[in-house]
């Protein structure tokens, strides 16, 4: 699946991928052990506490504010043009991981196996289309768990390091479940993100970026360009400096606002053309995606959710 964190980042974002997106890479079918305590219903309230991320102790957790349900415009899930729009895209990707986690959990329970402990499914931000409002509110480094993940069980701590044949079967089942939803939209979404890539090289965007270093300096951030800025972000996260990560997120949101003011209309223009060129494919996805989401919701008793401010 064309994961958002695998889209080639713009200038300065490559370093950030190491520090911030590692949690998404670690969130696999082994993420089935940590999550919400109400396993019987698997339903969460719109706001719930997000547990700490074991694999990345330098990344603090935040209260998980989410909204439930599919957007009215289903195509916006796979064709985001704004930071706010990427929250639905995050929900789509995270929902597939949530289904995968429950597939492993249910299979392991039937087999009498303990699932190896691991990080829970998490929402993964798209830094190729930055959500500046979210960064301004939460900063860098705060990971938000997807509500409704499988519960932690006492036996998970005693799970073997190397899974046996029964558990390997469950992991295979989890991978298969995690691909059911992406198969509906991944080819179309991949084409859309490739379409977006040249936006960063637009002359107007490049001119807008020229003001980024001076904006950083005005906020007492010592970084000569985006690469240096994200090196500073990395250093704050490695030092578990949550306050520093939040401050830098707010500064980034302020200094990138002029760039996004140029990029967002360009993305919207691209989206209009893309929708016209791929009308039939989009219509198929719009028809099939809600059906698959409902099917997975009923099968695993989970709910589709997206992060919210």
C-alpha positions in Angstrom: 0.0 0.0 0.0 1.3 3.5 -0.8 1.7 4.5 2.8 1.8 8.3 3.3 5.1 8.0 5.2 6.6 6.4 2.1 5.8 9.3 -0.2 9.1 11.1 -1.1 9.2 14.0 1.3 9.9 17.6 0.4 13.1 19.4 1.4 14.1 18.9 5.0 11.6 16.1 5.7 13.9 13.1 5.2 15.6 13.5 8.6 12.2 13.8 10.2 11.2 10.4 8.8 13.7 8.7 11.0 12.6 10.3 14.3 8.8 10.7 13.8 7.7 8.0 11.4 9.5 5.1 12.9 6.4 4.4 15.0 4.4 3.7 11.8 7.1 1.3 10.5 7.0 -0.5 13.8 3.2 -0.8 13.8 2.7 -4.1 12.2 0.5 -7.2 12.7 2.3 -7.6 16.0 0.6 -4.5 17.3 -2.4 -6.5 18.5 -1.6 -6.6 22.2 -1.9 -3.0 23.4 -5.0 -0.9 23.3 -8.4 -0.2 24.8 -9.6 -2.1 27.8 -13.2 -2.5 26.6 -12.5 -5.5 24.4 -16.0 -6.8 24.5 -17.5 -4.0 22.5 -14.4 -2.6 20.9 -16.0 0.8 20.9 -14.3 4.0 22.1 -15.7 7.4 23.1 -14.5 10.3 20.9 -11.8 11.1 23.4 -9.6 8.5 25.0 -6.1 8.3 26.6 -3.4 7.2 24.2 -0.9 4.9 25.8 2.9 5.5 25.6 4.7 4.2 22.6 7.0 1.4 23.9 9.3 1.4 20.8 9.9 5.2 20.9 10.2 6.4 24.5 11.2 9.9 23.3 7.8 10.4 21.7 5.1 11.3 24.3 1.5 10.3 23.9 -1.4 12.7 23.9 -5.1 12.3 24.6 -6.6 10.9 21.5 -9.3 13.1 20.1 -11.1 11.5 17.1 -14.2 11.6 15.1 -16.0 8.6 13.8 -17.5 7.7 10.5 -16.7 8.2 6.8 -16.7 11.7 5.2 -19.5 12.7 2.9 -16.9 12.9 0.0 -15.3 9.4 0.1 -12.9 10.3 -2.6 -11.3 12.9 -0.3 -9.9 10.0 1.7 -7.5 9.1 -1.0 -7.1 12.5 -2.7 -6.1 14.9 0.1 -5.2 18.4 -0.9 -4.9 20.1 2.5 -3.4 19.2 5.9 -6.9 19.0 7.4 -7.9 16.6 4.6 -5.1 14.3 5.5 -6.7 13.4 8.8 -9.2 11.3 6.9 -6.4 9.7 4.9 -4.7 8.8 8.2 -7.9 7.2 9.4 -8.1 5.1 6.3 -4.5 3.8 6.7 -4.9 3.3 10.4 -8.2 1.4 10.0 -6.5 -1.2 7.9 -3.9 -1.6 10.6 -6.6 -1.9 13.2 -8.3 -4.7 11.3 -5.0 -6.4 11.0 -4.3 -6.2 14.7 -7.7 -7.7 15.5 -7.3 -10.5 13.0 -4.1 -11.5 14.8 -5.7 -11.2 18.2 -8.7 -13.2 17.4 -6.8 -15.9 15.7 -4.3 -16.2 18.5 -7.0 -16.4 21.1 -8.6 -19.3 19.2 -5.3 -21.0 19.0 -4.6 -20.4 22.7 -1.5 -18.4 21.8 -0.1 -15.2 23.3 0.6 -12.5 20.8 4.0 -10.8 21.1 3.8 -7.4 22.6 4.3 -4.4 20.4 3.1 -0.8 19.7 -0.6 -0.3 19.0 -1.9 0.9 15.7 -1.3 4.6 15.4 -2.4 7.5 13.1 0.5 8.5 10.8 0.7 12.1 9.6 1.5 12.9 6.0 4.4 15.3 6.0 4.2 15.7 2.3 0.9 17.5 2.9 1.5 18.9 6.4 -1.4 19.5 8.8 -0.2 22.9 10.2 -3.2 23.3 12.5 -2.5 20.0 14.1 1.2 20.8 14.4 0.4 24.1 16.0 -1.7 22.4 18.6 0.4 19.4 19.3 3.8 20.0 17.9 6.2 17.3 16.8 6.6 13.9 18.3 3.2 13.3 19.9 1.8 9.9 18.7 -1.9 9.2 18.8 -3.1 5.7 19.1 -6.1 4.4 17.1 -9.0 3.8 19.5 -10.5 0.4 19.7 -7.2 -1.6 19.5 -7.0 -5.1 21.0 -6.5 -5.2 24.8 -3.3 -6.0 26.5 -3.5 -9.4 28.1 -1.3 -10.7 31.0 -0.1 -13.6 28.9 1.3 -11.2 26.2 4.4 -10.5 28.3 5.2 -14.3 28.3 4.8 -14.6 24.5 7.8 -16.3 22.8 10.3 -14.1 21.0 10.0 -16.4 17.9 6.4 -17.2 17.0 5.6 -20.9 16.5 3.6 -22.4 13.6 0.2 -21.5 15.1 1.1 -17.9 15.7 2.8 -17.6 12.3 -0.5 -18.6 10.8 -2.2 -15.8 12.8 0.3 -13.3 11.6 -0.3 -14.3 8.0 -4.0 -13.9 8.6 -3.4 -10.5 10.0 -1.3 -9.4 7.0 -4.0 -10.6 4.7 -6.7 -8.7 6.7 -4.6 -5.6 6.7 -4.5 -5.6 2.9 -8.2 -6.0 2.2 -9.0 -2.3 2.4 -5.8 -1.0 0.7 -6.5 -3.2 -2.3 -9.6 -1.1 -3.0 -7.8 2.2 -3.3 -4.0 1.8 -3.2 -3.3 2.0 -7.0 -5.3 5.1 -7.4 -3.8 6.7 -4.3 -0.3 6.0 -5.4 -1.0 7.8 -8.7 -2.3 10.8 -6.8 0.7 11.1 -4.6 3.0 10.9 -7.6 0.9 13.7 -9.2 1.5 15.8 -6.1 5.3 15.5 -6.0 6.1 18.2 -8.6 4.2 20.8 -6.6 7.2 21.4 -4.4 9.2 22.4 -7.5 6.7 25.0 -8.6 8.5 28.4 -8.9 5.9 30.1 -6.7 6.4 27.4 -4.0 10.2 27.8 -4.2 9.9 31.6 -3.8 7.6 31.1 -0.8 10.2 28.8 0.8 12.8 31.5 0.6 11.3 33.2 3.6 11.4 30.1 5.8 14.9 30.7 7.3 14.2 34.3 8.2 11.0 33.3 9.8 12.9 30.7 11.9 15.3 33.4 13.0 12.5 35.7 14.0 11.3 33.0 16.3 14.8 32.5 17.8 15.3 29.1 16.1 18.9 28.6 15.0 18.5 26.7 11.7 19.6 28.0 8.3 17.2 25.8 6.3 14.7 23.0 6.6 17.3 20.3 6.9 18.9 22.1 9.8 15.5 22.7 11.3 14.6 19.0 11.3 18.0 18.1 12.6 17.0 20.3 15.6 13.6 18.5 15.8 15.4 15.2 15.9 17.6 16.4 18.7 14.7 17.5 20.8 12.9 14.2 20.3 15.9 12.2 21.1 16.3 14.2 24.3 12.6 13.5 25.1 12.0 17.2 25.1 8.3 17.3 24.7 8.0 21.0 25.3 10.7 21.7 22.7 8.9 19.5 20.2 5.7 21.3 20.7 7.3 24.7 20.4 9.1 23.7 17.2 5.8 22.4 15.8 4.2 25.8 16.4 7.1 27.6 14.8 7.0 25.3 11.8 3.3 25.8 11.4 3.8 29.6 11.4 6.8 29.6 9.0 5.3 27.1 6.6 1.9 28.9 6.4 3.0 31.1 3.4 4.3 27.9 1.6 1.0 26.1 2.2 -0.9 29.1 1.1 0.7 28.6 -2.3 0.7 24.8 -2.4 -2.9 24.2 -1.4 -4.5 25.9 -4.4 -2.0 24.1 -6.7 -3.0 20.8 -5.2 -6.7 21.7 -5.6 -6.1 22.5 -9.3 -4.3 19.2 -9.7 -7.2 17.4 -7.9 -9.7 18.8 -10.3 -7.8 17.6 -13.3 -7.0 14.2 -11.7 -10.7 13.7 -10.9 -11.6 14.3 -14.5 -8.9 12.0 -15.9 -9.7 9.2 -13.4 -13.4 9.5 -13.1 -14.3 5.9 -13.6 -11.6 4.6 -11.2 -12.7 7.1 -8.6 -16.3 6.1 -9.0 -15.4 2.5 -8.4 -13.4 3.3 -5.2 -16.3 5.6 -3.9 -18.6 2.6 -4.3 -16.4 -0.1 -3.0 -14.6 1.6 -0.1 -17.6 2.2 2.2 -18.7 -1.4 1.7 -15.4 -2.8 2.6 -15.1 -0.5 5.7 -18.6 -1.6 6.9 -17.6 -5.2 6.3 -14.4 -4.9 8.4 -16.3 -2.9 11.1 -18.8 -5.7 11.4 -16.3 -8.6 11.2 -14.0 -7.2 13.9 -16.5 -5.0 15.8 -14.4 -1.8 15.2 -15.1 1.7 14.1 -13.6 3.9 11.4 -12.1 7.0 13.1 -9.9 10.0 12.2 -7.8 12.2 14.3 -9.4 15.5 15.4 -8.1 18.7 17.0 
